[in-house]
Amino acid sequence: MDDRELIYDWNEAGEHWEKPAFRIQLDDETLRDGLQSPSVKSPPIEEKIRVLHLMDRLGVDTADIGLPGAGPHVVEDVTRLAREIRESKLRIQANCAARTVRQDITPVIEISQKVGLPIEVCTFIGSSPIRQFAENWTLDMMLQHTEEAVTYAVSHGLPVMYVTEDTVRARPETLRRLFLTAIACGARRLCLCDTVGHATPTGAANLVRFALEVVRESAAEVELDWHGHCDRGLAVVNTLAAIRAGASRVHACAIGIGERVGNTPMDQLLVNLRLLGWIDHDLAALPEYCERVSRATGVPIPPNYPVVGRDAFRTGTGVHAAAVIKAFKKGEDWLADRVYSGVPASWVGRRQTIEIGPMSGESNVIHWLEEQGIEPTPERVRAVFQRAKVVDRILTDDEIRAALAGQAETRI
């Protein structure tokens, strides 16, 4: 028996999300956009290299390895990361952020030539009227910057992704002119940005469909990227909506780090894409990837964080635990992994864990004792169960053993 016989999936009943006809690509922004969070500490280059290797293990296609126009310290790190990709023969490819000015693009060209690795230039400019007003930009000036920047990068043999910041709040006529100019100058990707986390899934899809119309109008072979932020808590579903509408590459950061409340979480995105059947990536390295980024940046992973949080596959509630325990007793790990979980713990190298606390039943205690190779006698079960009912949290293993020891002493 498999899960399809035991789970009726309303996600697939009636109208549902078909797998896109194109291969979904992933761009990891952890080492650039993710580090713009005001709460992170910038990791040393050794940690960045370790994270880069974990991205590669997870099947991420491209990584933004920095904005070398920011100064010599970034140039040094970007050069080292680019060299690591080449020397370690990683599958992941490199790109770099750059404003639409030559002084930002030149270091990318120089690093690419020095290392002998093609680096995609992600040249960006604000596009919304509110940004134009704040910056005192005219459309003519924006078009000029776009033309000069894209032409300059392309003339040096580098692939270009043209990035419009705050795309979701930009006027269609402005975007059309910016996109067509970038495409005419040789950009082969357009990145649509929800820079301030404004979009809803409908808005994300509308924008992608509009951009595809412009691409068709240009008659060029250009693909679309989606870059989202979490301000409304909609980053993951917006990204899925953008893919459904035709965005072939999407951006995200480990554990959702980034400016303000952060970028689309790469870990949650990977899990959802796999659950949808849109990718088949091996996610075994996902906990290590998230934990490594957490330690390197000083951003803690909340206990209730999806999939990689400490509590993601733990339960101390009697009714829930009883169902999981019964599934374990049937000798079917896949059943225990799904009876009270929407995400299989085994995908990320974990297992459903039964804890003992004030909301537990005796079945929790019996299961814990059996897992430890301890015979669950009525006296032992009662001693631990009674202890659990007078605390306000989950018991630690030491506390459980102390309760057992106390029961043994009482008996003597």
WOFENTA-V50957 format. One record per residue. N is the residue number from 0. SS is DSSP state (~ for helix, > for strand, _ for the rest). PHI is phi in radians with two decimals (999 if undefined). PSI is psi in whole degrees, 0 to 359 (none if undefined). Layout:
BEGIN
N SS PHI PSI
N SS PHI PSI
END
This chain:
BEGIN
0 _ 999 138
1 _ -2.10 179
2 ~ -1.14 334
3 ~ -1.16 334
4 ~ -1.40 339
5 ~ -1.91 351
6 _ -2.19 119
7 _ -1.55 119
8 _ -1.73 101
9 ~ -1.17 342
10 ~ -1.12 338
11 ~ -1.92 7
12 _ -1.55 130
13 _ 1.20 225
14 _ -1.22 127
15 _ -2.53 173
16 _ -1.49 109
17 _ -1.30 152
18 _ -1.15 131
19 _ -1.04 152
20 _ -1.30 343
21 _ -1.79 163
22 _ -1.37 128
23 _ -1.37 128
24 > -1.90 152
25 > -2.14 133
26 > -2.05 121
27 > -1.67 120
28 _ -1.78 10
29 _ -0.96 317
30 _ -1.49 5
31 _ -2.33 284
32 ~ -1.10 325
33 ~ -1.07 327
34 ~ -1.39 0
35 ~ -1.44 356
36 _ -1.07 136
37 _ -1.20 348
38 _ -1.77 354
39 _ -1.53 156
40 _ -1.79 144
41 _ -1.34 125
42 _ -1.23 151
43 _ -1.17 162
44 ~ -1.05 327
45 ~ -1.08 320
46 ~ -1.22 322
47 ~ -1.07 321
48 ~ -1.13 318
49 ~ -1.08 318
50 ~ -1.12 319
51 ~ -1.02 318
52 ~ -1.14 323
53 ~ -1.19 322
54 ~ -0.99 315
55 ~ -1.08 318
56 ~ -1.10 328
57 _ -1.42 357
58 _ 1.44 20
59 _ -1.17 138
60 _ -1.43 316
61 > -2.42 154
62 > -2.34 133
63 > -1.37 111
64 _ -1.73 9
65 _ 2.48 174
66 _ -2.06 86
67 ~ -1.10 343
68 ~ -1.17 349
69 ~ -1.31 344
70 _ 2.53 171
71 ~ -1.01 325
72 ~ -1.14 325
73 ~ -1.31 321
74 ~ -0.98 317
75 ~ -1.08 314
76 ~ -1.18 317
77 ~ -1.08 319
78 ~ -1.08 317
79 ~ -1.15 320
80 ~ -1.19 319
81 ~ -1.10 319
82 ~ -1.15 324
83 ~ -1.11 319
84 ~ -1.05 315
85 ~ -1.24 312
86 ~ -1.25 327
87 _ -1.55 359
88 _ 0.94 45
89 _ -1.23 150
90 _ -1.34 332
91 _ -1.11 144
92 > -1.88 159
93 > -1.82 145
94 > -2.43 164
95 > -2.37 142
96 > -1.40 149
97 > -2.77 137
98 > -1.16 167
99 _ -1.44 57
100 _ -2.43 148
101 ~ -1.06 323
102 ~ -1.16 341
103 ~ -1.51 326
104 ~ -1.40 326
105 ~ -0.97 313
106 ~ -1.07 327
107 ~ -1.14 316
108 ~ -1.05 314
109 ~ -1.14 319
110 ~ -1.14 316
111 ~ -1.02 315
112 ~ -1.22 322
113 ~ -1.17 318
114 ~ -1.50 335
115 _ 1.38 38
116 _ -2.33 127
117 _ -1.15 133
118 > -2.19 124
119 > -1.23 133
120 > -1.62 121
121 > -1.82 86
122 > -1.61 127
123 > -2.14 152
124 > -2.66 144
125 > -1.15 148
126 _ -2.27 347
127 _ -1.45 153
128 ~ -1.08 327
129 ~ -1.16 323
130 ~ -1.21 317
131 ~ -1.02 317
132 ~ -1.14 315
133 ~ -1.12 325
134 ~ -1.61 353
135 _ 1.02 42
136 _ -1.64 145
137 _ -1.82 159
138 ~ -1.11 322
139 ~ -1.05 319
140 ~ -1.12 318
141 ~ -1.11 319
142 ~ -1.14 321
143 ~ -1.13 314
144 ~ -1.07 319
145 ~ -1.07 309
146 ~ -1.06 314
147 ~ -1.16 317
148 ~ -1.19 311
149 ~ -1.14 316
150 ~ -1.06 318
151 ~ -1.09 312
152 ~ -1.14 316
153 ~ -1.11 322
154 ~ -1.13 341
155 _ -1.77 16
156 _ 1.37 16
157 _ -1.76 142
158 _ -1.21 147
159 > -2.19 131
160 > -1.88 122
161 > -1.61 123
162 > -1.97 121
163 > -1.80 112
164 > -1.18 147
165 _ 0.98 38
166 ~ -1.04 325
167 ~ -1.20 350
168 ~ -2.07 18
169 _ -1.70 151
170 _ -1.30 143
171 ~ -0.97 318
172 ~ -1.15 326
173 ~ -1.19 313
174 ~ -1.07 318
175 ~ -1.00 314
176 ~ -1.19 319
177 ~ -1.12 313
178 ~ -1.07 311
179 ~ -1.12 325
180 ~ -1.14 313
181 ~ -1.08 317
182 ~ -1.13 316
183 ~ -1.08 332
184 _ -1.55 357
185 _ 2.01 3
186 _ -1.13 136
187 _ -2.00 5
188 > -2.51 143
189 > -2.02 132
190 > -1.90 120
191 > -1.66 122
192 > -1.98 132
193 > -1.74 68
194 _ -1.04 326
195 _ -1.94 15
196 _ 1.12 41
197 _ -1.53 331
198 _ -1.24 155
199 _ -1.88 168
200 ~ -0.97 322
201 ~ -1.11 316
202 ~ -1.12 319
203 ~ -1.05 314
204 ~ -1.14 318
205 ~ -1.02 316
206 ~ -1.15 317
207 ~ -1.08 316
208 ~ -1.10 321
209 ~ -1.09 314
210 ~ -1.10 324
211 ~ -1.11 324
212 ~ -1.08 318
213 ~ -1.14 319
214 ~ -1.07 315
215 ~ -1.07 321
216 ~ -1.06 325
217 ~ -1.32 339
218 _ 1.11 19
219 _ -1.79 160
220 _ -1.54 95
221 _ -2.28 135
222 > -1.87 162
223 > -1.94 140
224 > -1.94 153
225 > -2.16 134
226 > -2.28 114
227 > -2.10 161
228 > -2.18 165
229 _ -1.75 13
230 _ -0.96 326
231 _ -1.77 5
232 _ 1.30 19
233 _ -2.00 12
234 ~ -1.06 317
235 ~ -1.20 311
236 ~ -1.18 327
237 ~ -1.09 319
238 ~ -1.13 318
239 ~ -1.11 321
240 ~ -1.13 322
241 ~ -1.13 320
242 ~ -1.11 314
243 ~ -1.00 325
244 ~ -1.40 345
245 _ 2.28 5
246 _ -1.33 120
247 _ -1.57 344
248 > -2.33 137
249 > -2.26 150
250 > -1.87 148
251 > -2.86 168
252 > -2.27 149
253 ~ -1.00 136
254 ~ 0.81 24
255 ~ 1.19 23
256 _ -1.21 158
257 _ 2.62 182
258 _ -1.01 147
259 _ 0.93 245
260 _ -1.61 2
261 _ 1.87 176
262 > -1.64 173
263 _ -0.90 128
264 > -1.28 121
265 ~ -1.07 320
266 ~ -1.10 313
267 ~ -1.16 324
268 ~ -1.12 314
269 ~ -1.03 315
270 ~ -1.11 316
271 ~ -1.16 321
272 ~ -1.11 321
273 ~ -1.21 318
274 ~ -1.08 326
275 ~ -1.30 346
276 _ 1.41 18
277 _ -1.54 339
278 _ -2.39 163
279 _ -2.24 32
280 _ -1.05 146
281 _ -1.36 119
282 _ -1.77 15
283 _ -1.03 329
284 _ -1.49 2
285 ~ -1.07 314
286 ~ -1.05 317
287 ~ -1.10 319
288 ~ -1.03 311
289 ~ -1.18 316
290 ~ -1.15 322
291 ~ -1.11 314
292 ~ -1.14 321
293 ~ -1.03 311
294 ~ -1.17 319
295 ~ -1.20 329
296 ~ -1.79 349
297 _ 1.34 17
298 _ -1.74 112
299 _ -1.22 150
300 _ -1.58 118
301 _ -1.04 147
302 _ -0.97 325
303 _ -1.65 16
304 _ -1.14 137
305 _ -0.99 137
306 _ 1.24 311
307 _ -1.89 357
308 _ -1.21 155
309 _ -0.98 326
310 _ -1.66 4
311 _ -0.98 325
312 _ -2.23 29
313 > -1.95 146
314 > -2.53 141
315 _ -2.09 5
316 _ -1.46 131
317 ~ -1.00 308
318 ~ -1.09 314
319 ~ -1.12 312
320 ~ -1.06 322
321 ~ -1.05 319
322 ~ -1.14 317
323 ~ -1.13 317
324 ~ -1.09 317
325 ~ -1.07 322
326 ~ -1.15 317
327 ~ -1.02 319
328 ~ -1.20 341
329 _ -1.34 356
330 _ 1.31 21
331 _ -2.07 99
332 ~ -1.10 323
333 ~ -1.11 328
334 ~ -1.21 315
335 ~ -1.10 331
336 _ -1.32 345
337 _ -2.14 342
338 _ -1.10 328
339 _ -2.31 35
340 _ -2.63 134
341 _ -1.49 349
342 _ -2.20 126
343 _ -1.18 121
344 ~ -1.07 328
345 ~ -1.10 336
346 ~ -1.05 329
347 ~ -2.00 25
348 _ 1.25 24
349 _ -2.05 179
350 _ -2.50 149
351 _ -1.08 131
352 > -2.08 131
353 > -1.77 123
354 _ -1.89 172
355 _ -2.15 125
356 _ -2.71 192
357 _ -1.14 340
358 _ -1.74 8
359 _ -1.43 159
360 _ -1.85 176
361 ~ -1.10 334
362 ~ -1.09 327
363 ~ -1.06 315
364 ~ -1.14 314
365 ~ -1.03 316
366 ~ -1.08 315
367 ~ -1.06 314
368 ~ -1.07 315
369 ~ -1.11 321
370 ~ -1.08 329
371 _ -1.58 2
372 _ 1.31 25
373 _ -1.88 131
374 _ -1.14 126
375 _ -1.45 71
376 _ -1.19 156
377 ~ -0.96 323
378 ~ -1.17 316
379 ~ -1.14 315
380 ~ -1.05 316
381 ~ -1.12 320
382 ~ -1.11 315
383 ~ -1.24 318
384 ~ -1.06 315
385 ~ -1.12 322
386 ~ -1.11 320
387 ~ -1.11 329
388 _ -1.37 352
389 _ -1.95 10
390 _ -1.95 167
391 _ -1.94 23
392 _ -2.84 179
393 _ -1.20 137
394 _ -1.28 142
395 _ -1.38 163
396 ~ -1.02 321
397 ~ -1.12 322
398 ~ -1.19 323
399 ~ -1.13 316
400 ~ -1.16 327
401 ~ -1.16 321
402 ~ -1.12 321
403 ~ -1.15 319
404 ~ -1.13 320
405 ~ -1.12 323
406 ~ -1.14 320
407 ~ -1.16 320
408 ~ -1.17 322
409 ~ -1.10 319
410 ~ -1.12 321
411 _ -1.15 none
END
